[in-house]
Amino acid sequence: MDLILECRSLCFAYNGDNILNDISFKAEAGSFCAVLGRNGSGKTTLIHCLNKILTPVSGQILIHDKDIASFSRNDIAREISLVPQEHLDIFPYKVIDVIVMGRAPFLKIAASPDENDYEIAVNALKELNAENLAEKNFNRISGGERQITLLARALAQATKIMLLDEPTNHLDFNNQYHLLSSIKNLCRSKGLSIIASMHDPNMAAIFADDVIMIKDGNIMVQGSTESVMIQKNISKLYDTDTSEININTTKKFFLPNYIIKDC
């Protein structure tokens, strides 16, 4: 696989408090990397550093061997798309118009989206089997449909790197799996490098190719899903005794031991 993004010894601090320490990893084309950790561990901070929303105090983030410290916001937007954790009611627009906003990095100053931009937006919805959303008001659709819309916007942005911050946040049972399945399929079919901060280790175990576990701002362990997602690591990461439950020859779930005992 082709190396797209590399993070080298990244450190970030806020008001003198270290949030991330010596974070290093590589992301390749066609790979879905899950970032796991407890609340406050630094997952979202890492996502924002990778997108240059936050500036690290030291270290490097390279895209195709180029340091993003020298990139403009428009340069970043041409290389990296972001699907945020929260989406407030700030878009009094049709879904199709929200998706077309993803084309902004490719428009000249003061230029408006053209027919080609709208065609790209429609195709992004088709990729997600969500063409029926196109004419709906963004503020009046469900949380799951909004996440699909923002994912389509990221697709329309046509970047090779996609960052997702808690993509299943506030989604119901079915939509969690539907969204992550769509993301996984896009990763494979388009050769995207996807890095997603996630709460649920079981979702990571099912969909991720690689996992980075962050504890107290440090990488506790990283590697392939098969090698990293084991009972010992899950227990240490979340500070709770867990059990590993095999559901088939390749997939497994993890549950806190007190849940199993109570059942």
C-alpha positions in Angstrom: 0.0 0.0 0.0 1.0 3.6 -0.6 2.0 5.7 2.5 -0.2 8.8 2.5 0.1 10.3 6.0 2.8 10.1 8.6 2.8 11.5 12.1 6.2 11.9 13.7 6.7 12.5 17.5 3.7 14.8 17.7 3.2 16.6 21.0 0.4 19.0 21.9 -0.2 21.0 25.0 -3.0 23.3 26.2 -2.3 26.0 28.8 0.8 24.2 29.7 -0.9 20.8 30.2 0.4 18.0 28.0 -2.5 16.5 26.0 -0.5 14.4 23.5 3.0 13.0 23.9 5.3 11.6 21.2 2.5 10.3 18.9 3.9 8.5 15.9 2.2 6.4 13.3 1.7 5.9 9.5 -1.5 5.7 7.5 -1.7 4.0 4.1 -4.1 4.1 1.2 -7.1 1.7 1.6 -6.6 1.4 5.3 -9.2 2.1 8.1 -7.4 3.1 11.3 -9.4 3.4 14.5 -8.2 5.6 17.4 -9.4 4.2 20.7 -9.3 5.7 24.2 -11.3 6.9 27.2 -12.9 10.3 27.2 -10.2 13.0 27.6 -7.4 10.7 26.3 -6.6 13.0 23.4 -8.5 11.3 20.5 -10.3 14.4 19.2 -7.2 16.5 19.8 -5.2 14.2 17.6 -7.8 14.4 14.8 -7.7 18.2 15.0 -3.9 18.3 14.9 -4.0 16.1 11.8 -6.3 18.6 10.1 -4.3 21.6 11.3 -7.2 22.9 13.3 -4.8 22.7 16.3 -1.1 23.3 16.1 1.2 20.9 17.9 4.0 22.2 20.1 6.5 19.8 18.4 6.7 17.0 15.9 5.6 16.7 12.3 2.6 15.6 10.2 3.5 14.7 6.7 1.2 14.2 3.7 3.0 12.6 0.8 6.3 13.5 2.6 5.4 17.2 2.8 5.1 18.9 6.2 1.5 20.3 6.6 3.0 23.2 8.7 3.6 24.9 5.3 0.1 24.1 4.0 -2.6 26.8 3.7 -6.1 26.0 4.8 -7.0 25.5 1.2 -4.1 23.1 0.7 -5.3 21.1 3.7 -8.8 21.0 2.4 -7.6 19.6 -0.9 -5.8 16.8 0.9 -7.9 16.0 4.0 -11.6 16.0 4.6 -13.2 16.0 8.1 -16.5 14.5 9.3 -17.0 16.2 12.7 -18.4 14.7 15.9 -21.1 17.4 16.3 -23.3 19.1 13.7 -25.3 21.9 15.0 -28.4 23.3 13.2 -26.4 25.9 11.2 -27.3 24.7 7.7 -30.7 26.0 6.7 -30.0 24.4 3.3 -31.0 21.4 1.2 -28.8 18.4 1.7 -27.5 18.6 -1.8 -26.3 22.2 -1.1 -24.5 21.1 2.1 -22.7 18.4 0.1 -21.7 20.9 -2.6 -19.9 22.9 0.1 -17.3 20.2 0.0 -16.3 21.5 -3.5 -15.2 24.9 -2.1 -11.5 24.1 -2.1 -11.6 23.7 -5.8 -13.5 26.9 -6.7 -11.9 30.1 -7.7 -12.4 33.2 -5.5 -16.0 34.4 -5.7 -16.9 31.5 -8.0 -20.1 29.5 -7.6 -20.5 25.8 -7.8 -21.3 24.7 -11.4 -23.1 21.7 -12.9 -20.1 19.5 -12.5 -19.9 20.2 -8.8 -23.5 19.3 -8.3 -23.0 16.1 -10.3 -20.1 15.2 -8.0 -22.4 15.9 -5.0 -25.2 13.7 -6.4 -22.7 10.9 -7.1 -21.4 11.1 -3.5 -25.0 10.5 -2.3 -25.3 7.6 -4.7 -22.1 6.1 -3.2 -23.9 6.0 0.1 -27.3 4.9 -1.3 -28.9 8.1 0.0 -30.0 9.9 -3.2 -33.4 10.3 -1.5 -31.9 12.9 0.9 -30.9 15.4 -1.8 -33.8 17.8 -1.6 -34.5 17.5 2.1 -33.7 20.3 4.6 -30.6 19.5 6.5 -32.0 20.7 9.8 -35.1 18.5 9.5 -33.5 15.1 8.9 -32.4 12.6 11.5 -29.0 12.4 13.2 -28.0 9.4 11.1 -29.1 11.1 7.9 -27.0 14.2 8.9 -23.9 12.0 9.4 -24.5 10.4 6.0 -24.8 14.0 4.5 -21.5 15.1 6.1 -19.9 11.9 4.9 -21.1 12.6 1.4 -19.8 16.2 1.7 -16.4 14.7 2.6 -16.6 12.4 -0.4 -17.4 15.3 -2.7 -14.3 17.0 -1.4 -12.4 14.2 -3.2 -9.5 13.9 -0.7 -7.5 10.7 -0.2 -7.4 11.2 3.6 -10.6 11.3 5.6 -10.8 12.0 9.3 -13.8 11.1 11.4 -14.4 12.2 14.9 -16.7 9.8 16.7 -18.7 9.1 13.5 -21.3 7.0 15.3 -22.0 9.6 18.0 -25.8 9.9 18.7 -26.7 7.3 16.0 -29.1 4.5 16.7 -28.2 0.8 16.6 -28.9 0.3 12.9 -27.3 3.5 11.7 -24.1 2.9 13.5 -23.4 -0.3 11.6 -24.8 1.2 8.3 -22.5 4.2 8.5 -19.4 2.3 9.4 -20.1 -0.3 6.8 -20.4 2.4 4.2 -17.1 4.0 5.3 -15.3 0.6 5.2 -16.6 0.0 1.6 -15.4 3.5 0.5 -12.0 2.9 2.1 -11.6 -0.3 0.0 -13.2 0.9 -3.3 -11.6 4.3 -3.4 -8.3 3.6 -1.7 -8.9 6.2 1.0 -6.9 6.5 4.1 -9.4 6.8 6.9 -8.6 7.7 10.5 -11.5 7.6 12.9 -11.6 8.3 16.7 -14.1 5.8 18.2 -15.7 5.1 21.6 -16.7 1.5 21.1 -13.9 -1.0 20.8 -16.3 -3.6 19.4 -17.0 -1.4 16.4 -13.3 -1.0 15.9 -12.8 -4.8 16.1 -15.4 -5.3 13.4 -14.5 -2.5 10.9 -10.9 -1.3 11.4 -7.8 -2.6 9.7 -5.4 -1.0 12.3 -5.9 0.3 15.8 -4.1 3.0 17.8 -4.9 2.9 21.5 -4.2 6.2 23.4 -4.1 6.4 27.1 -3.3 9.6 29.0 -2.1 11.2 25.8 0.4 8.5 24.9 0.2 5.6 22.5 -0.4 2.6 24.7 -0.2 0.1 21.8 -0.8 0.2 18.0 -0.8 -2.3 15.1 -3.2 -4.5 13.2 -6.6 -5.0 14.6 -5.9 -8.7 15.1 -2.8 -8.1 17.1 -3.9 -5.1 19.1 -7.5 -6.0 20.0 -7.0 -8.5 22.8 -8.4 -8.8 26.2 -5.3 -7.6 28.0 -5.1 -4.4 26.0 -8.8 -3.6 26.3 -8.7 -4.0 30.1 -5.7 -1.8 30.4 -7.0 0.9 28.1 -10.4 1.3 29.8 -9.2 0.4 33.3 -11.7 -2.4 33.7 -11.6 -6.2 33.7 -13.0 -7.5 30.5 -13.7 -10.8 28.8 -13.1 -11.7 25.1 -16.0 -13.3 23.4 -15.4 -15.0 20.0 -18.3 -14.6 17.6 -16.7 -16.4 14.7 -13.2 -17.4 13.6 -12.0 -13.9 13.0 -14.2 -11.5 15.0 -14.6 -11.0 18.7 -16.4 -8.8 21.2 -15.2 -7.4 24.5 -17.4 -6.9 27.5 -16.7 -5.7 31.1 -16.6 -8.7 33.4 -19.2 -7.2 35.8 -21.7 -7.2 32.9 -21.1 -10.9 32.3 -21.4 -11.7 36.0 -24.6 -9.8 36.3 -26.2 -11.5 33.3 
